[in-house]
Amino acid sequence: MQIRDYLIETFKFNNRSNLMVLEKIKVLPDTTEAVRFFSHLINSQNKWLARIVHYPNDPNMDWWEPLYPLERLEKEWNKSLAKWISFLEKKTEEELFEDVKFIGFDGGHWAAPLKDIALQLNYHSIHHRAQIQTIIRSQGLTPDFVDYIGMKYRKL
């Protein structure tokens, strides 16, 4: 499997899992923290794409704001995801291994391979999804099974 296919597959895995988690968020007694984390995932995808597409113009976007209303999370997530998948589909394997430049947390100029930024977003999604799953459990609901293997295994 080529890296582009792997990255797109991983974004799609996170999409499936995040949408399952979002359904649980909708029925939580207190959605505050879960909505905050889910909004952060959207903002992170949007900010990273803006960072690399608009370099060296710093898009001055926040990691945590805006905080999306619960009813807009799915729409905003889908838009963010579609932009990343479209962006990756247009890249060659070679381009995915090339450094892209961006303005970092300190205002300095930084570079990283494009594939590593895409991987970071996917791993970051897994990290915060786990936090949301903990919130779901702490509020008395049973989280859904959202592990990667759940997309891959099949009963014989």
N, C-alpha and C positions, 0 to 999 in steps of 0.2 A: 504494500500500500504506500502510495506517495504521501508526503507530509500534508499537501493541500487537502487530500481526501480525508486524512486523519483529523485535521483541524476542523473541517466542516462536519465530519461525523461527531466530533466531540462537542461542537456548538449545538448540534441537533440533540445529542444526549442531554446536555444541560437544559435545552429548551423543554424537552419532554418532562424531565424531572422538576424543573422550576415551575412549569404549569401545573403539575400535580400538587406541588407544595402550595401554590397560589390558591388552589381550590380549598385547601385546609385553612389558609389564612382567612379566607372569606367567612368562615364560620367560627373563628376564634372569639372568645368573649372580649379580649383586648387585642386589637390588631396593631397597636402603636409601634412596637419594636419590630415586628415582622415586616410591616409596611416600610419602615425605615431601612431595613436591610435589603429588601427587594428593590426599593428605589435606588439604593446605593449600587446594586448590580447594574441597573439600567444606566445610571450616571457614569459608572466606570467604563462601560462599553462605549458610551457616547464620547466621553472625554478622551479615551485612548485613541479612538478613530480620528477625532478632531485634532489631537496632538500631532499625529503623524501625517495627516492629509494637509493640514494648514501650516506645517513647520515652514519658516521660523516664527510665524505669527502665533503667539500664545493665545489660544481661544478663551483663556481665563474662565474655565468652567470649574464647578465645584464637584468634589467626589460624593457629597452627601445631599446636595440640594440641586434641583428641587425635590421636595418630598411630594410624591404623586399621591393623589387620592386613591383609595383602594379600587374604586371602579375604573380607574385609568391604567392601572398597573399592567394588565395584560396587553392593552393596545400599545403602550410605550415599550414594553418588553419586546413585542413582536416587531416594532419598527426598528429598534436597536439591533435585534438579532438579524433581521433582513439586511440591514446595511452591512454588517460584518460578513455575512455569507456572500453577498454580492461582491463585496470588496475582495474577499479571498478567491472567489471563482475567477476573477479577472487576473490573478497573479500566476506567474509561472513558478515552477518548483525553485528555480534559481532565485527569483525575486523574494521568495519566502525565507531564504537563507541570508539575504542581504541585510545589512544594517539599515535601519530607518532612524532618522533623527527626530528629537522631540525636546521640548522645554520641560525640564524636570521640576521636582518639588521645590528646589532651591533657586529656580529661575535660570539655572545653568543649562548649557546645551549638552544633551546626552544622546547615546545611540544604543540600539539593541537590534538583534535580528528580528525581523517581522514575525517569524514563527514563534519566537519566545514571548512576544507581546500577546499573540493570540493564545498561546498556552497559558500565560499568566491569567488572562481573563477567564479561561475555562476552569483553572484550578481555584481561582478566586471565587468563582460561582459555587464550586463544590464546598469551599470553606464556609461561605455565608449561608448556603442552603443548610448545612449542618447546624448552624446556629439557629436558624429558623425552625428546624425540626425539633431542637431542644425547647424552643419557646412553645411549639405546638404541644409537645409532651407535658410541659410544665403547666399548661392550661387545661389538662385533662383529656386531650384528644390523643388518638394513636396516629403517629405519622405514617404516611404511605411508604412502601418499599421503593426507594428511588436510586438504588445502587446501579452502577453501570452494568453489572452482570445480569441484572433484571431485564435489560434490553437484549441480551445476547443468548441466554440459555433457552433451551426448549425441552419439553418433556418428550421422552422417547416412548 
